[in-house]
Amino acid sequence: MIEMKQIKQNSPTTDLLGCIRRLSNVERLFLWSFQTNIAVSARIVGDVKEEKLEQAIDMVCRMHPLTRCRITFDEHHDAWFSGDSVPRAALRIVPRTSDSQWFDELRREYQVPFEPEVGPLIRFVLVHSSEVSELMVFSEHCICDGTALANLIRDILDCYADPKREVSVIPPPVITDYLQKKDGFSISTIIGSFFINRYNNQWLKKPYYISQEDFNEIHAAYWEKYRYSIALLQLEPEESHDLAVRCRENGVTIGSTMAAAFLAAYYEVIGPLPKSKRTVSTPFDLRRHFKEGNIDGFCFLSGGFNFPFVYDQKKSFWKNAADLHRIIQGRVKALDNSGLDMESFNPTLIDASELS
């Protein structure tokens, strides 16, 4: 276990009503991005009662402040999570007609833009039948990651099973409090800071602040041109067992193996990646690396890094998977967050770059 150094956010206080905390630049990267919204679905066997489910969702939203927040901007255009005057999170219930209907419902959610300054930044969908249902949670990426959504569904089901349980507020951690501090002299850091300051100064000469109207227009134009789809990979229990056994035999994780498999498939179907795109981006769950143990706060708490990698067809698949795994494990062990290192950028520049 690696002890992580806490770095206090260098953030001023605000007099805005109901503010929970300021968004980090990593969270702000996803604020106006409709392509990075995330969803988790749970299949539930047995009848789900609407009233009990709504009660459980309300309980969980009291536990986790970012499930009932909106975004508010101060006079410096800093963005803050606020719990002031936020509508109740919506639960949409639709009759279940097939095992794959949740695909269509998820596509529908992607085409409905969030309103960050109104909130909330999360929606719930129940594809319901008396025998089997799917509970889906659809969210802006700025308030959470995939692990947080999975934990949220766990909390909802726990509250559904025990509606009289006591719940308490769990303040959402901020990722910048858990970054490793960079020590020592570094030429690359100095050069990086020079160019970041240059970009910030150029931007501040003529900044542009994104509005909900801008977001809605870009959102509509994007979905007129593109259609969201899902490629579902489902393994039977015996197949999952065989995969786990093969991974252990070759000293790799299932995650590294799946990443290698997608690279191999791309190479086989389309061909080698262009030289400018031979980069692998890998997120990892920071919660597992906290000395104090797992953090249950609902928030964005993923690390991430990028590295060059070329799938080598002259090697076996498992050799490629081992090469990929070795790089990933080394970066995770070092808590490499280089892919999310953007706190030095002006936040409004990040807004504009995300929608450009």
N, C-alpha and C positions, 0 to 999 in steps of 0.2 A: 504494500500500500504506500502510495506517495503522499507525503504531507504537502498540502497546497497552501501557498501564502495568500492571505487575504489582502487585497488592495482596495482601499476605500474609494468609492466613487468620488471624483472631484466634481461634485455637483452642488450648485447653490440651492437653497430652499426656495419655496414658492408660496405665495399667498393665495393661489388658486384653490377654489373649494374642492374638497373631496379627493385631493391628490394622494395617490398611493406611493409613487416614486417616479423618477424620470426614466425615460427609455434610454437604454444604452444604444450606441450606434449599431451594434449587431442587431438588436431588436428593430431599430429604425430602418435597417436595410430591408426588412420584410413588411414595413408598415403599409406602403402603397403598392405592394406587389400582389397581384391577383393570380399569378402563376405559381406561387409558392404556398398557397393555402393547403392545409393538411387535413386529413380525415382518418378516423379509426372506426371500424365497424365490429360489433360483437353479435354473434348469433346466439339467441336465447331460446332454449327449448321450454315450452310451456306457455301459458297465457300470461300476458303482461297487462296489468291494470293501469289505465291512463292516469287516474287520480294518484295512485301510489307512485307511479313513475315521476309525475310532476312534482310531488312532494319530495322525492329523493333528489331530483335535480335542484330544487330550491335549497335543500340542505347542503348539497355539495357546493353550490354557488356561494353560500354563506361561508363555507370553509376556505374557498379559494378566491381571493379578491379579483384576480384578472379575468375570471369568468363573468364578471358583472361590471366591467369597466368600459370606458370610452377614452378617446384621446383628446387632450386639450393642449393648446399651444399658449405659451406665455409671450411676453413682449419681445423676447429674444429669439422666438420661434423654436425654442426647446419644446420637445413633446413630452407630455406627462400622462401616465395612467391615472384616470380619475374615476371614482365611484359615485360622483355626484349626478343625480337625475338620470340614471341609466335604466332603460326599459328592461323588463324581465326577459331572460333568454327564451327564445322561441322553441317550442316543441311541435314539430309538424308530424302528424300521424296519417299514414296512407295504408289502405288495405293491401295485403301481400297476395300477389297472384303467381309468383314464381320464385325459384331459388336465386335467380339472377336479377331480380327487379331492383335490388339495391344499387346495381351498376347505374341504372337510369336515374335513380333518385340522387346519386352522387353527382352525375353529370349536371343535373338540374341545379344543384347547390352551387356548382362552380360558375354557373352563368348568372347568379344573383350576387351583385356586389355588396360588400359590407359598407357600412357608413361609419368610419372610424370616429368621427366627432359626435356621433349619436350613440353608438354602441347598441348592444354588446358586440363583442368580436368573436362570438361563438354561437352556433346553432345546433339543435338536436333534431334528429329524424327517427321515427319509429316506423319501420315497415312491418305491419302487424297482421298476425293471424292468431287464432286461439291455440294453435299447436306450436308454431315456430315464428320467431320475429327476429329482425335485425335492428339493433340500436346503433345509429351512426352519430358521431360527433364531428362536426365540420367547423374548422377554426382558422382564424388568421394566424400565420406563423409567428408574428411578432409577440404573441402572448404565451406561446408554448412550443414544445417540440413533440415528436411522436410518442416518446416515452411518457411525457406528461399527460397526453391524451389517453393512453392506455391506462395509466394510473387513475385518471379521472373516471373512466368507465368502471374500474374496480370500485372506486369510492361510491359511485351511483348505485351499483348493485348491492354493495354492503348496506347503504342507507335504505334501499328498497326492502332488503331482507329484515332490517331492524330499524323501522321508522321512529322509534322512541330513543334511539341512541343519542348521546350528547355530542355535539360537534363544536369545535372551536376554530377560530380564524388562524390560518397558517400563512404568515407573510411571505410573499414571493421573493426568493433570492434574486440577485442580479448577477449575471455572468462575470462582469468585470470585478466582482469581489473575490473571484476564484481563479484569476489568471496568475500564472507564475511571473514574478517580477523579473525583468531583464536587467541583469547586472553587467557591469564592465563596459569597456570601450568597443564600439563596433562600427567599422567603416560603412557597412551596408545600412545600419540604422541611421547614421548621419545622412547618408545620401537619400534614403527613403524619406526622412524628415524634411530635407530640403525640397524635394519635389512635392510632398504633401502640402507644405506651407505655400509653395508656389501655386498649386491648384486652388487652395483655399482663398488666397489673396485675389486670384483672377476671378473666382466665382463671386466673391463678396463685392466686387466692383459693379456687378450687375446681376444680383441674385433673382431667382424666381421661386415663389413659394407655391407648392402644389395645393390645389383646392379639391374639394369633393367633386365639383363639376368637371375638373380636368380628369380626375380618376374615372368618373362614370363614362366620359366620352372615350377614353382610351380602352377601358374595359369593354364597352360595346363594340368598338371597332375591332378589337382583338378576337372576340368570340364570333363576330360575323365571318372572320376569315378562317378560324381554327375550330376544331371540334375535340373536346376532351374525351379520351378513351382510356381503357384499362386493359392491361395484359395480365391476366390472372395465372399464376403458377401455383398449382395445388398438388401436394404430395399426399398419397395415402399413408396411413400410419406405418406400414411396413417399409414403404419407400423412405420415409423420414428417418426410420431406424437405420436403414442401410446407408443412407447419406451420412448420418452421424458417425457410424462405424468407419466408413471409408475416410472421413475427415480425420478422425483420431489416428487411424493407421498411417496417414500421411503427415501428421503433425500440423494440421491447419484447422482453422475455425470454419464453421458453415458460412459465416459472412464473407471471409476471404475467398472461399470456394465459389460462392455465388457471383462475386464480383469478377473472378477469373472466368467463370462460365459465360457471363454476358459479354465480356471482351472477346472470348473465343467465338461466340455466336456471331458477333458483329463482323469479325475477321472472315469467318466462313461464308456469311451471307452477302456482305457488302464489300469486304476487302480491308486492307490496312487503313487505319485512321490517318487523316492528313497530318503532316508534321506539326501543324499549329494546334492540333486538338489531341495530341497524345498525352493527356493529363488526366489523372484519376483524382476525383474529389471524394473524400471520405469523412463522414461525420462519426462521432463517437459520444457515448453517454458519459458526461462528466460526473454524474451522481455516483457512479461506481468507484470513483477515485478519491472521494472525500474521506479524510481521516476519521471524521466524526460519524461516518456511516451514511446510509442512503438518505437523501433529502426528498421529502414528500411535497415540498412546495410546488405549486402549479406555475410553471414559467418556462422560458427558453433557457435550457442549461445543457447545450450540446457543444462539444468541441468540434473542430474541423480543420482539415489541412488538404493541400493539393501536392501532387508529386508526379513527375514524368514516369510513364510506364508504357512499354511496347510489348504486346503479346507475341511471343516467339514461337512460330509454328514448327521450328526445328526441334523444340523441346516437347516433352510430354505435357499433357494438361496438368497433371499433378505437380510437375516441376514448375510450371508457370504459376500455379496456385501457391506453391511454397515460396517462390520469389516475391510474389505480391504480398503474401502474409507476413514475411520477414520485414518488409518495409513498413507495413501498416502497424505491426506490433511495436516496432522501434519508435515510430512517431507517437503512438498512443502512450507508450511508457514514458516518453519525454513530455507528455501533455502538450503536444504541438497544436497550437491554436492559430497558426499562421494564416489559415484560410479565413479567419474571422478577425484579423488584426486591423481594425479600422477606427479605433477610438480617436485618432488624431485628425480625422477628416471633419470638416464642417457638416453637421447633421443635415442641413438643407441641401447640400451638395449630394449627399447620399440619396435623399428623396428624389432629386431630379435624375440622377444616374440610373435609378431603378426603373423609371418610367421612360427613359430615353430609348 
